[in-house]
Structure formats: structure tokens, C-alpha cells
């Protein structure tokens, strides 16, 4: 069972889903993250990505950037509130393996 309201969903297994954009290398990839007790998982949204391409707000995104991504919460070292497009709606996450993730929430 999953209920969604305002870009936030709750699944029956204590997983929360949020609508976001993964921002990296000057590319914005629309999609959603699933937040569980142990992981953050990102999946791109092909419909929103196609709409962005049609509006010419974004060029071609390399296929390797569209793979699902998963990060362990146990390796999260730092978390910062950030601005995206002049709005305070983003988080920047730093992990122990030197990965950094910038998520802009809708």
C-alpha cells in the first residue's frame, strides 16, 4: 500500500518516497528517492526527463547517469541545507567513501 501527497509517499515497509532532482555535473535528473532505515535510493523519472528535453531546458543526459543509485545511510558523514535556483530546497550529502550527492526537492 502506498499513499502519495505533495510529492511524498509512504510504503508499507517504513520506506518514504520524495520527488527530487539529482543535480550533478551541471545536469538535473528528475526522479524520486526512497528513504529507508538503511539506504537512500534514487530512480530517475523518464517522463519528466523527456519533458525537460522537449522544453529544451536540458540537453542529452548520458545513460550512465540514469542508472539507479543507492547510498548507505551508515556511511553518511555530513549533511547540509543548500539553496537551488535561489530557493532553500536542497540537501547536500557527504559520504565516507568521498561521494557527494546534491538533491533538490520539488
N, C-alpha and C positions, 0 to 999 in steps of 0.2 A: 504494500500500500504506500503510495506516495502522494502527498498533497503539496501543491506549489502555490505560493502567494508572494508577489513582489520580487520575483527572481530567487526566492528561497524555497527549497523543498526539504521535506523530512521523510526519509525512508524508514521502514520498519526496523532496520538493524542499527539504529542510532547514527546513521550517516546523514549529514546535511549537505545540500547542494546549493551552490551560489552561482549566479550568472556573472561572468568576468571577462576581461580581455587579458590575455597573456602578452606582455609587452617585452620585446627583445629585438636587438639589432635594428631598431627603427621600424619594426613590424608589429602591428597589432593583430593578434589572433583571437577572434571572439570564440567563446565557448563557455564551459562551466567547470567548476571544481567541485569535487566531492570531498568533504572533510569527515574523516572517521576518527576513531580514537588513536590510530597509529599512523595514518597516512593522509596526504593531500594528493588527489589525483585530478589531472586536467585532461579534458577531452574537448577538441575543437568542435565548433558548430558549422558544418558545411553550408547550411542555408544562409546564415549570417555572413559567412566569409564570401560566398558568391554575391550577396547583395552589396558588400563593400567593394568588390571588384567591379560590379556593374555601375556603381556610383563613382567609380574612379578615385575613391578615397584611399585605395591601396592597390599596389601592383601585385604581381605574381608572388606567391609565398612558396619557398622551396618545400618539397614534400617532406624532407626530414624534420622540418619544424612542425608538421601537422601530426606527428606521432603522439599517442597518449603519453603523458608524463606523470611520474609518480615520485613523491618525496616522502621520506620517513620523518615523522614529527619528532622522533627521538634524536635526530641529528640537527634539529633547528637550533641555531646558536643565537641569532638576533632577529628582531622583528621591528620594523619602523613604519609609522604612518607617513604616507607621502601624498603629494599632490599630483594629479594627472589632468592635463588640459585646464590648469588653474583651479581645479576643484579638489578638495581634500577627500578623495575617494579611493585611494590606492594603498597597498601594503608592499613593502619590500622585505623579502625573507632571505636570510643568510643561513647556509647550512655548513656543517662541519667539514664536508668534502669540498669546500670552496665554491659550491654552486650558489648562485643568487637568482632570485625569482622576483619579478615585478608584476603584481596583479592589480588591475584597475577594475573596481566593482561598478556595476551599472546602477 
